[in-house]
Amino acid sequence: MKKRYIRIAASSVFFIMFVLMFFGVRKLRFLFGLQLATAGARAVYSFTVGPAVAVISIIVLTLFFGRLYCAVLCPLGILQDVFSAGKKYKYRPLRPVWKYAVFSAVTGMGSYQRR
């Protein structure tokens, strides 16, 4: 139970920091380096060690501690936790028609090119 409160406090701090960063606090721009997509793109395109270490550390932390990244460092994961607090999720598998319709739509959008 104590771990839950630590996670909630850490998520709250990081979420407030993200909100302040988007309102223009420039000293918090280092938070972009903690995001998986941003660090991954920098690691691939600039071939620097820092972003590669960030990506590897996020993956290792996730392997050891579960959804630590999604629950504490990712703003969308934090919002998902806030909006789903207290709700029980009942898993319902998609009907095959919807599954294939969504797959076809995503594949079609991914293969579309402007000329």
C-alpha positions in Angstrom: 0.0 0.0 0.0 2.9 2.3 0.7 4.3 1.8 -2.8 1.0 3.1 -4.2 1.3 6.4 -2.4 4.9 6.8 -3.5 3.9 6.2 -7.1 0.9 8.6 -6.8 3.2 11.3 -5.3 5.9 10.8 -8.0 3.3 10.9 -10.8 1.8 14.1 -9.4 5.2 15.8 -9.3 6.1 14.8 -12.8 2.6 15.7 -14.2 2.8 19.2 -12.6 6.3 19.5 -14.1 5.0 18.6 -17.5 2.2 21.1 -17.3 4.6 23.8 -16.2 6.9 22.9 -19.1 4.2 23.3 -21.6 3.3 26.7 -20.1 6.8 27.9 -20.9 9.1 27.0 -18.0 12.3 26.4 -19.9 14.3 24.8 -17.1 12.0 21.8 -17.3 12.9 21.0 -20.9 15.0 18.1 -19.8 11.7 16.1 -19.4 11.6 15.7 -23.1 14.8 13.6 -22.9 13.0 11.2 -20.5 10.3 10.4 -23.0 10.7 7.2 -24.9 9.9 8.5 -28.4 12.0 11.6 -28.1 15.0 9.8 -26.7 14.6 7.0 -29.3 14.5 9.4 -32.2 17.5 11.3 -30.9 19.4 8.0 -30.4 18.7 6.9 -33.9 19.2 10.1 -35.8 22.1 11.8 -34.0 24.0 8.6 -32.8 24.7 10.1 -29.4 25.2 8.1 -26.2 22.9 10.1 -23.9 19.5 9.3 -25.6 20.6 5.7 -26.2 21.3 5.4 -22.4 17.8 6.9 -21.7 16.1 4.4 -24.0 18.0 1.5 -22.5 17.4 2.6 -18.9 13.6 3.1 -19.6 13.4 -0.5 -21.0 15.4 -2.0 -18.1 13.3 -0.1 -15.5 10.2 -1.4 -17.2 11.5 -5.0 -17.1 12.3 -4.8 -13.4 9.6 -2.6 -12.0 6.6 -3.1 -14.4 4.8 -0.1 -15.7 6.9 2.5 -13.9 7.5 4.5 -17.1 3.8 4.6 -18.0 2.6 5.4 -14.5 5.2 8.0 -13.5 7.1 9.5 -16.4 4.6 9.5 -19.3 2.0 12.3 -19.1 -0.5 10.2 -21.1 -0.1 7.3 -18.8 -0.6 9.5 -15.8 -3.8 10.9 -17.3 -5.0 7.4 -18.1 -4.5 6.5 -14.4 -6.4 9.6 -13.3 -9.4 9.0 -15.5 -9.6 5.3 -14.8 -9.2 5.6 -11.0 -11.8 3.6 -9.2 -13.2 2.0 -12.3 -13.0 -1.7 -12.9 -12.1 -2.6 -16.4 -14.0 -5.6 -17.9 -12.2 -7.1 -20.8 -14.3 -7.8 -23.8 -12.6 -9.1 -26.9 -13.3 -7.3 -30.2 -15.5 -8.9 -32.7 -13.5 -10.1 -35.7 -15.3 -7.6 -38.0 -14.1 -4.6 -36.0 -10.6 -6.1 -35.6 -10.1 -6.4 -39.3 -11.8 -3.1 -40.1 -9.4 -1.2 -37.7 -6.4 -3.1 -39.1 -7.5 -2.3 -42.7 -8.0 1.4 -41.9 -4.6 1.7 -40.1 -2.8 -0.1 -42.9 -4.5 2.0 -45.5 -3.6 5.2 -43.7 -0.1 4.1 -43.3 0.4 3.2 -47.0 -1.2 6.4 -48.3 1.3 8.8 -50.0 0.7 12.3 -51.4 2.1 13.0 -54.8 
